[in-house]
Amino acid sequence: MHRYGVREVEKLLRLPRSTIRALIEAGFVCPARGPRNAWLFSFQDLIVLRTAQALAAAKVAPKRITRSMKELRRQLPESMPLSGLSIGAEGERVVVREGARRWQAESGQYLLAFEGDPARGALSVMERKKEDWFERALELEEKDPQGAIDAYQRAIAADPKLLDAHVNRGWLLHEAGRVEEAERAYRDGIQACGEDATLLYNLGVLLVDTGRKDEAAQAYEGALRARPAFADCHYNLALLCEELGRPREAIRHMARYRRLTGARPD
């Protein structure tokens, strides 16, 4: 079964990373873990993520969303069917169409549809928005990272508070080994958007990579103040506290990570 990385999910569903992370933390999906502890999503996860986000945006009660997602996940195929798959709303019901098959999953009313391309095994949103610099940057990330960095900068120029453009630009610069520029990108994002957990977490990762461990701990702690249930941040901070000779804090953060994720002690 094919698994999708976070960046694939961003591009396929047009969902920013902060939204993906929030839906995971809310318990709507539980992605697998791959190399370097990276999230790996199934086809079912993609459907549930986008549907849950749409219901949340429509202000459906969280408990109702959870029930709906459980039922939807139970009926979804494990991969893109050859006949194609679409999900849409009819009145107050979520209607799923798989070729000639048509079935319903309990849900609240919302306006959303998915379109599957069986020839490419891809998933895309049927309702398309006018292309902007952020979307262009997402499309360029794999084939032209520098073009993506420039496009994110243009998106930021148009909207300085565009959080995910700051996050993604910093990440691309870090991946390219341009750590000084990446650090500046994250700090500019924090100045423009406030102490966002993802920006502070990514800054912490960068500071660890450059050997500035005390500063990294401060960045991780700031991320946890902004988002106390940030499991990955608790994990990283636990390892870092152990290296810094702060065993009690290391134990506390690792215990918190295990409670949030259900991970068992080694």
N, C-alpha and C positions, 0 to 999 in steps of 0.2 A: 504494500500500500504506500502510495506516494505521500511524503510529508512536506509541509511548506514551512520555510523559515519566516521570521518576522518581517523581513523586507519584502518577501513575496506577498505576504498577507496585506501589507500596506498598499502595494501596487494593485493587487487584485480587487480588494474591497474598498479602496480609497479611504481607509481608516487610519488616522494618525496613531503613532505608537503609544501615546499617552492614553488614548481610548482603549486600545487593545489591552494594555496593562491593567487599566481600571476594570475591564470586564473579566479579566482573569482573576483579579483580586476579589471581585464580587462573587466568584465561584461559578460563573456561567460556563466556563470551559476549563479543563485541566490538561494543558498541552504536555506532551512528552518532553524529555530533555535530551539534547544531543551533545556533540563535542563542545567543550568550554561552557557546559551548563546552559546552552542556548535552547530556546523554546522551539519545538517542532509541532506543527498543527496538522491535523487530519482534515480531509474534505468536510467531514461533519462539523469539525471545529469552526471552519470558515463560515458555514451556513449559520451556526448558532451565534457566532460573534456578531455578524452583521444584523441578524434578526433581533438579538438581544439589545444591540445598540439602538435600533430603530424603535423598539418598544419603550426603552428607557427615555428616548428623546420625546416620545409621545406621552410621557409621564404615567405609564402603566405602573401599578404597584409592584415593587420588587418580588414579593411572594408570587404574584401572578405570573411574572416573567419567568421565574424559576420553574413553576409548574409547566408553563408552555414549552420551555426549552427542553425539559426532560421528555415530554411527549414527542416533540419534534425530532430530538436526537434518536429516540427509539425507532422511529419510522424511516429515518434517512438512510440511503445506501452508503456503503463505506467509501465509494469512489464515484467519479463522474460517470453516470450511466450513458451508454451509447446513444440512447434516445434523447439525451439532453434533459435538463432539469430546470424548472422555473418555480419560484415561490412568489405569491402575490396575495393581496388582501381582497376579500369579498365581504363587504359588510364588516362584521365583527369576527370573522373566521380567517385563519391563515390557510390558504389553499395551495397544495403542492401538486405540481403536474410533472409526471415522468413519462414522456412519450404520450401514449393513449391513456395511461393511468392518471387518475385524479383523486387525491385524497386530502383530508383536512387535519390540521393539528390545532388543538385549542390555543387560542391567543386573543389578545386585545386587538382593537382596530388600529391599523396603521397603513401608510402608503409606501410600499416598497416592493421591488421586484428584482429577481436575479435572472441571469441568463447564462446558460451553459453552452459552450462551444465544444461539441463532442469531437470535432476534428483535431482540436488543439488540447483538449482536456483542460480548458481554462474556465474561470468563473469571473464574471464581470457584472457590474451594476447596470441595469437597463436604462435607468434614468441618468443621463450624462450631463454634467455641468460644463459650462464653457471653460476651456483650458486656461489655467492661470500658471504663474511661474512655479508655484509649489507642485502642481501636478506634473509640469514639464520636468522639474528636478527629479521627481520620483521615477519618471520614465528613463531619465538619463543615467541614473546611478550606476547601473552595471556596465553599460557600453561606453559611457563618457563621464567618469567621476568628476573631472574638473568642470565640465559643463554643468553637472548637477550642483556643484559647489557654487558656481556663478549664478545659477538659476535660483538657488535658495537665498543667495544674497539679494537678488532682485526682489524676491518675495518679501524679504525682511524690510527692504527699502520701502516697499509699498505698504507694509503693515509691520512696524517694529515689534508689535506684541504677538506676532505669529510664532507661538511657542515651538511647534514641531519643526518649523524651518530652522530655528536655532539649534534644536536637538540634532536634527539630521545633518546639518552642515558641520557641526562640531564633530560628530561621529565620523563623517567622511574624511575630514582633515586628520583626525586621529589615526584612522586606518591607513592613511597615506604617509604616516610618519611625520606629519607637520604639527608637532605637539604644541609649539608655541602659538601657532594660529588657532589650533583647536581649543587650547585653554582660553584664549581671548574670545573665541566664539561662544564658549560656555559662559564666561563671565559677562559678556555683553548680553547674552540671553537672560541671565539672572538679573542684571540691572534693568532690562526692559520689561521682563515678565514677573519679577519677584522670585522668591526662593522656591522655585519649582523642584519637586523631588527628583524628577528624571534628569534635569540639568545638573543638580548637585551630585547625584549618583554618578553620572558620566564623568563629571569633573573629578570625583573621587577616584574612579578607575584610572583616569589619566595621571593623576598625581601619584598613585601607586606605581604606575609604569615608569614614572620619572624619578622614583626614589624619595618622594616627599611624603613620607608616611604619616607624619603628624598632621600635615595639612589635609591629607586624604581622609584621615579619621574625622577631622572637623567637617569636611564636606559630607561624608556619610551621615554624621550626626545631624547635620542640617537637613539632609534628605529625609531622615526619620522623623524629625520634628514636623516636616511638611506632610509626611505620609507614614504614620506609625506602623501600618501593616505591610510595609514594603519588604517582602520576604528576602529577595536577593540582596538587598542592602544590609539586612541583619546578618546574612551569611558572610558577605564580604567584610563587614565590620568585625565579626567574630574572629575571622582569620587574621585580620590586621591587628586587633587587640592582643591576640596571642603573640604575634611577632613583636609588638611594642612592650611586652611584659606587663600586660593588664589582664591577668587571667580571669578575675571575677567578671569583668565586662565581657570577655570572650565567651564565658559560659552562659551568661545572661542572654547575649545576642544569639548564640547558637540554639539555646532552648526556645527562644522566641521564633526563630526560623523554623524549627521543627514543629512547633505548635501551628504555625501558619500553613505549612505545607504537608503536614502529616508524615514527614520523613522520620524514619526510625534511627536511633543512635547506631553508630558503626560498631 
